[in-house]
Each structure stands twice: as C-alpha cells, then as structure tokens.
Amino acid sequence: MARMTISDWASPAFLADPYPFYRDLRENDPVHFDESREVWMLMRYTDISEVLHDDVRFSAELGPSNSMLVTDPPEHTRLRGLVNKAFTAKTVQGLRPRIEEIVGGLLDAVEGRSGMDVIAEFAYPLPITVIAEMLGVEPAQRDFFRRVSEQVAFSLGPAADPHAGDRANEGRTELVHYFEELIAKRRAEPRDDLVSALIRAEEEGDLLSHSELLAMLVLLLIGGHETTVNLIANGLLALLRNPDQLDLFSRQEGSERQAVEELLRYDSPVQYTGRVVTRDVEMRGKRIRAGDRVRLILASANRDEEIFEGGERLDITRDPCLHLSFGIGTHFCLGAQLARLEGAIALAALVRRFPNLRLTGQELAWRPAPVLRGLEALPVALDGGGPG
C-alpha cells in the first residue's frame, strides 16, 4: 500500500475505513513524517502513551486559545478544577435515572415503526439533552447546537472543503453569541446549573476570565455530545456487522460496561489528538525537533497487536481493554464517565427493545471530519421492513 499523506484523510476510502491505512503505517513506519502538512504521526501504543504522559516535552498548547483542551498545567489544572465535580463518577451515576428516562422516551417514539435513523432519532438527541440539562441550556435548541457543532467539528483536521475553516468560525461565533445572551440571563436569575456555577467562578475574580468562561461553555456543549453520538452509532454499527458479538451483547445483561470499552477501542470516536514538541527528542531512531508537531493516532494505538491480541477483531469480552480513546494522563477526557454511562444504557436498551434490529443495506456516508469519526446517518430496520 502506498504511503498515505494527510490530504488522503478526507478521501471517501479513508473515511469509510481508515484502519488498513493505520495498520500499514503502524507496521512499516510507526514514526511517520508527513511532508504535506509537516507533521509527525505516531502509530504505536507505547509511543503514544509515552507522549500523553509527558507534559514537559510534549505540549498541548497548539496555538492561542482559552480552552483547557489546549492548555498545559498549571492553567489546565485550574480550568479543569472548575468543572471537575460535575463529571465525577458519583455525580455521573446520579444521572442514570434521567438518562434511562430519556432513552426510554426516544425508543417509545419509534416503537411500532419499521425503521429509524439511529443518529437523528436516538444517538444525537440523548447526549445533547443530557449535556444541555447539565449546562442549563434549552434542549429545544438542539437542531441549532447540532448545526454549529458540525461546523466546528469539520474544521478539526484535514478537510476536502476549503471553506470548512470559515464555517467553523461562523459556528463558534454563533455559539458565543448564544452563550453571551444566556450568561446575561443567568447573571440576572441564577439557577442550579453549570452555567450559573461557572458565572460565579468568573465573578469571584481571577478564577475564570470572561473569555475562558465562553471557551469552557463551547467546549462542554460540543464535547459533551459529539463523541457520545459517535460512540453509540459506531458501536451499534460494529455490533451489527459482527452478528456473533451482537448476539452475545443482547444476551449478557450486566456486560454493557465491558462491551462499551471494546467498542471504544475498536472504532474510536476520537481518532487522534496533537502535541507540540518542546525540546528535541528521538523516537524509534528518528529525531523530532523542538517546535515540530506530532499527531497521536489513538485509533491506531487501539489496534496495536503488541498490546491487543487480535486487535483488528471485535471481542466484547476483551478484558482488560486499556484503550486510549479518552486519552491518558493530564488531558484524560473529562466526560469519559458520562459517555461510558450513556453509551452502555443506550446500546443495551436499543438492542434489547428491538431484537430484530438490522442494517437496511443502504450505503453509509461518513462525515468529512476524520478527527471525530462518525456517520452522517445510520438507517436501521427495527422489525421486518425497511425504514419508516
């Protein structure tokens, strides 16, 4: 296989199945320099894990931003500490009844139909409703949130559309305008929600600047649903394409959590992340210079045969399953526990409510945003017929 360049990452073939490309580089050139974008790509689990644990030689500060996603300690620690309590395992478990209620309502709405689009009618409404309620924003705005989130997501990584960057800026601007209005309302009438809590932190002085407040809200809204949509849809697609695993999943109650870890490993919602090298380093005999950018291909690490026996195979009984889909170290995903819970509840309820669930045979289209791997739509038949 010819070596891919980053420009290939927006091609239909790559978007449909990037894993053969990853495997080729992982086996033949695991520390690969892509001259088209002047970026290093790391493909192996041990290399990526080393980088993610090292905030000194590998910085997350890829450019000017107020987002904790691209800040290093101590700034990252300060920003993360302001929202940590809302995403602890104990707090998230307290959301279980509400998540189950939302899931039940979404499945009730399609009961008796011959088919559905899993993304539009299930995988998207669930996490956007949950994070909207946590933040205190209006779930009724979910169509707006989806549109602007997709605009931002398409700009994360190589894109075939030369206007993706402009649309991303438009999306961010619309979100910021929305939050500016919401902040004004919450200042006048605070509520028991995350927006009000963050406003209090801002008003207490140097805990949170206004620009940091806005960046935090945009990140929480987009990050709070984008990856979970893809976890649910990618996970269901993987199960439907592996009937033996779907049968096992549907029969083994209580195995949902372990199965979700394998689904996260097998087709990661977040395919890669990035760092900037702060001092010269050597990896697998190659010199990476200070100032160089590295792209950490998490989805490749998750199939590394040195770590995962039969890594190209889906096995929902795999234990342990120490994937890197949520990162590791300082920047471990803040919403990991919430995404895991939503994914486990959603997938178990869906396949058990509709035991005849199957793909319709329609061609699937992947969104042209390779960093966040997700489908445009996932049509499924619920009983005997086609979508209805």
C-alpha positions, -999 to +999 in steps of 0.1 A: +000+000+000+013+034-009+021+057+020-009+080+027-005+117+032-027+138+053-045+150+022-058+115+018-076+116+051-105+134+036-110+108+008-141+086+008-120+054+010-102+066+041-133+079+058-151+046+052-123+025+067-091+042+080-078+011+097-059-005+069-040+028+064-032+029+101-020-007+101+003-001+072+020+028+089+020+011+123+038-019+109+061-002+084+067+034+095+053+039+130+070+073+135+060+088+101+067+123+089+040+136+066+056+162+043+023+175+030+015+191+064+049+189+080+036+168+109+048+136+126+023+108+130+028+083+158+010+050+153+021+027+181+005+024+216+037+026+236+049+057+218+016+075+221+012+066+257+047+080+265+038+113+248+004+116+266+021+111+300+048+137+293+036+173+296+071+186+297+085+175+263+051+174+246+029+204+250-009+205+243-007+243+235-011+241+198-020+277+194-036+307+211-068+296+229-087+299+262-098+263+261-085+238+286-083+213+258-051+230+245-035+243+277-008+227+299-006+227+337-010+248+358-035+266+336-051+233+326-054+222+362-071+255+372-096+254+344-104+217+348-109+221+385-138+244+379-159+217+363-145+185+377-172+180+403-199+179+376-182+149+360-171+127+388-182+090+388-205+096+417-222+127+401-225+109+368-241+078+383-267+101+398-277+109+363-286+073+355-323+075+361-326+106+339-305+090+311-327+059+313-358+081+311-346+099+280-336+066+263-369+051+271-388+081+256-367+081+225-373+044+219-411+048+227-412+073+199-401+048+173-420+018+187-442+002+161-423+016+132-404-004+106-372+016+108-353+047+121-322+068+116-303+059+148-283+091+147-310+117+141-336+099+163-315+084+191-277+088+192-279+126+189-309+136+210-297+116+240-264+132+248-274+167+236-304+166+260-282+154+289-254+180+285-280+207+278-298+200+310-265+199+329-254+233+315-288+248+318-293+255+281-325+248+262-327+212+247-352+227+223-322+244+206-307+210+197-310+215+160-291+247+163-265+230+185-261+202+160-256+225+131-230+247+147-212+217+164-208+201+130-194+233+115-168+233+142-161+196+140-155+196+103-125+220+109-107+196+132-083+180+109-079+176+071-110+186+051-118+184+014-139+216+017-117+247+016-144+267+033-145+244+064-124+269+084-147+298+076-178+278+085-162+267+118-155+303+127-191+311+119-203+283+141-181+293+170-193+329+166-230+318+167-224+297+198-205+325+216-234+349+208-259+324+222-239+319+254-234+357+258-272+360+259-275+331+282-249+344+306-267+377+308-299+358+317-282+338+344-265+368+359-299+383+364-316+350+375-290+323+386-301+286+385-287+253+398-268+246+366-232+246+353-236+279+335-246+296+368-218+279+387-192+290+361-205+326+362-200+326+400-164+315+394-159+343+370-174+368+393-151+357+422-121+374+404-092+356+388-107+321+389-121+324+354-119+352+328-149+360+306-132+347+275-123+315+294-159+312+305-171+314+269-145+289+257-154+265+285-191+266+276-185+260+239-161+231+248-186+215+272-215+217+248-197+204+218-175+179+237-205+168+258-223+153+229-202+149+197-181+120+209-211+102+226-231+104+194-203+086+176-197+061+204-234+050+202-236+049+164-201+035+157-206+010+184-240-002+171-226-004+135-197-026+148-222-049+166-245-051+135-215-060+113-204-087+138-236-107+145-220-131+169-209-102+191-244-086+188-260-118+199-236-120+229-242-084+238-280-088+237-280-119+259-255-110+285-271-085+308-246-067+330-219-069+304-226-035+289-198-016+305-171-041+294-186-042+259-186-004+256-148-004+264-142-027+235-165-007+212-145+024+221-113+006+213-125-010+180-137+022+164-127+052+184-150+083+182-119+105+186-093+092+161-063+114+170-050+143+191-020+165+188+010+179+207+039+202+200+075+191+209+092+215+233+127+200+230+145+177+206+135+140+212+143+107+195+117+081+188+124+048+171+157+062+157+141+094+143+150+129+155+119+151+162+129+187+167+117+213+192+087+231+176+076+201+155+040+190+157+031+154+163-002+137+157-011+109+180-032+084+162-052+070+191-073+047+168-041+031+155-028+026+191-061+009+199-055-019+174-018-023+181-012-061+182+017-056+206-009-046+232-042-061+219-041-097+207-063-099+176-066-061+176-084-060+143-111-082+157-142-071+178-144-090+210-167-076+236-154-100+263-119-085+259-105-079+294-085-058+302-092-033+274-069-004+281-077+016+250-066+052+246-099+066+232-103+090+261-066+098+262-045+093+293-026+114+317-033+151+324-058+155+295-078+124+301-113+131+288-133+150+314-166+135+302-154+099+299-176+085+327-207+103+313-200+090+278-195+054+290-227+055+310-248+070+282-233+045+257-239+015+279-275+024+287-284+035+251-269+004+233-283-021+257-318-006+257-318-003+219-308-039+210-330-054+237-361-034+228-356-043+191-342-079+189-346-079+151-326-048+146-305-049+114-289-027+088-310-018+058-284-023+032-283+014+023-248+029+016-234+046+046-217+080+044-191+091+069-188+127+080-158+145+064-141+152+098-115+125+103-106+135+139-142+129+151-152+097+133-189+095+128-216+087+103-239+112+086-268+088+093-274+052+104-306+038+089-317+005+105-347-018+102-364-024+136-385-054+127-392-069+093-394-040+069-373-011+058-370+024+073-403+040+081 
